[in-house]
Amino acid sequence: MAYADSHVFTADYPFVNVDDTLVLAFDAHGTAARPRLFLTAAESDTIVKLQSRNDFDVTASPPFSTTLNLTAFGQQAATDLPVGGAPTTQTVSAVTLTRGRLSVHVASPVPFRSYLRQPMNNPPANVP
């Protein structure tokens, strides 16, 4: 994929577990040069849900969603964002792992912010 700008913004998340959600927020998507995800299965039988929307409510039903099945250890997949042919106004994307483990590399011609949201397995007892 050729990018219009010579500078590419990247982020690596080498270990994403089940129920983790990687949230990516882009300043703007271009129509010709879109951000791209590179996914590598760190475990066989990995299932990844990809969503794109125009807000940060990644727990709500997404307007654009797709599921990828990576059936073998080390299997790779690459996809452009936003997913599923969504219009380029959908600037927030989420990667949720429902089975297996995953490594994610993001390459984008536009700046972005990202964070990995993880469940709290053992919440403090005194939290109301």
C-alpha positions as CSV (number, residue, x, y, z in Angstrom):
1,M,0.0,0.0,0.0
2,A,1.5,3.4,-1.0
3,Y,1.0,6.3,1.4
4,A,0.6,9.9,0.1
5,D,2.8,11.2,2.9
6,S,6.3,9.8,3.5
7,H,5.8,9.8,7.3
8,V,3.9,6.8,8.7
9,F,2.6,6.8,12.2
10,T,2.8,3.4,13.9
11,A,1.9,1.6,17.1
12,D,2.6,-2.0,18.2
13,Y,0.6,-4.0,20.7
14,P,2.5,-7.3,20.9
15,F,0.2,-9.1,23.3
16,V,-3.6,-8.7,23.2
17,N,-5.7,-11.1,25.3
18,V,-9.3,-12.3,25.3
19,D,-11.7,-9.6,26.3
20,D,-9.1,-6.8,25.7
21,T,-10.2,-4.0,23.4
22,L,-7.7,-1.9,21.4
23,V,-9.3,1.5,20.7
24,L,-7.8,3.6,17.9
25,A,-8.9,7.3,17.3
26,F,-7.8,8.9,14.1
27,D,-7.7,12.7,13.4
28,A,-9.2,12.1,10.0
29,H,-9.3,9.4,7.4
30,G,-8.3,10.0,3.8
31,T,-10.1,8.3,1.0
32,A,-6.9,7.2,-0.8
33,A,-4.5,6.4,2.0
34,R,-6.2,4.7,4.9
35,P,-4.8,3.4,8.2
36,R,-4.0,-0.3,8.1
37,L,-4.0,-3.0,10.8
38,F,-1.7,-6.0,10.7
39,L,-2.9,-8.8,12.9
40,T,-0.9,-11.9,13.8
41,A,-2.4,-14.8,15.8
42,A,-0.3,-15.7,18.9
43,E,-2.5,-18.8,19.4
44,S,-4.5,-21.1,17.2
45,D,-8.2,-20.5,16.8
46,T,-8.2,-16.7,17.4
47,I,-11.3,-14.7,16.8
48,V,-11.1,-10.9,16.3
49,K,-14.0,-8.5,16.1
50,L,-13.3,-5.2,14.3
51,Q,-15.6,-2.2,14.6
52,S,-15.6,1.4,13.2
53,R,-17.8,4.3,14.4
54,N,-17.7,8.0,14.8
55,D,-17.6,8.1,18.6
56,F,-15.9,6.4,21.6
57,D,-18.9,4.3,22.7
58,V,-17.2,1.1,21.7
59,T,-19.6,-1.0,23.9
60,A,-22.7,0.0,22.0
61,S,-23.8,-1.8,18.8
62,P,-21.4,-0.7,16.1
63,P,-22.6,0.7,12.8
64,F,-19.8,-1.1,11.0
65,S,-18.4,-4.4,12.2
66,T,-16.6,-7.5,10.9
67,T,-15.2,-10.6,12.4
68,L,-11.9,-12.3,11.4
69,N,-11.0,-15.9,12.2
70,L,-7.3,-16.7,12.4
71,T,-7.2,-20.5,12.6
72,A,-3.5,-21.2,12.9
73,F,-0.7,-20.0,15.2
74,G,1.2,-17.2,13.3
75,Q,-1.5,-16.7,10.7
76,Q,-1.6,-13.1,9.6
77,A,-4.3,-10.7,8.3
78,A,-4.2,-7.1,7.1
79,T,-7.2,-4.8,6.8
80,D,-7.8,-1.1,6.1
81,L,-9.7,1.1,8.5
82,P,-12.5,2.0,8.8
83,V,-13.8,-1.6,8.5
84,G,-16.5,-3.0,6.3
85,G,-16.6,-0.3,3.7
86,A,-17.6,2.3,6.3
87,P,-17.4,5.9,5.2
88,T,-14.2,7.8,6.2
89,T,-16.1,9.8,8.8
90,Q,-16.0,6.7,11.0
91,T,-12.8,7.8,12.8
92,V,-12.8,5.5,15.9
93,S,-12.1,1.8,15.5
94,A,-11.9,-1.0,18.0
95,V,-10.2,-4.3,17.9
96,T,-11.8,-6.8,20.4
97,L,-10.4,-10.3,20.9
98,T,-13.1,-12.9,21.7
99,R,-10.9,-16.0,21.6
100,G,-7.1,-16.6,21.5
101,R,-4.2,-14.1,21.6
102,L,-3.1,-11.6,19.1
103,S,-0.3,-9.2,18.1
104,V,-1.4,-5.9,16.4
105,H,0.6,-3.5,14.4
106,V,-1.0,-0.2,13.2
107,A,0.4,1.8,10.3
108,S,-1.3,5.1,9.5
109,P,-0.6,8.1,7.2
110,V,-2.6,10.3,9.7
111,P,-1.8,10.8,13.4
112,F,-3.9,8.7,15.9
113,R,-4.2,8.0,19.5
114,S,-4.6,4.5,20.9
115,Y,-5.1,2.6,24.1
116,L,-5.6,-0.9,25.3
117,R,-8.7,-1.4,27.5
118,Q,-8.4,-4.5,29.7
119,P,-11.0,-6.0,32.1
120,M,-10.3,-5.8,35.8
121,N,-10.2,-9.4,36.8
122,N,-9.9,-8.8,40.5
123,P,-11.5,-5.5,41.4
124,P,-10.9,-4.1,44.9
125,A,-13.4,-5.3,47.5
126,N,-14.2,-1.8,48.7
127,V,-15.3,-0.4,45.3
128,P,-19.0,0.4,45.5
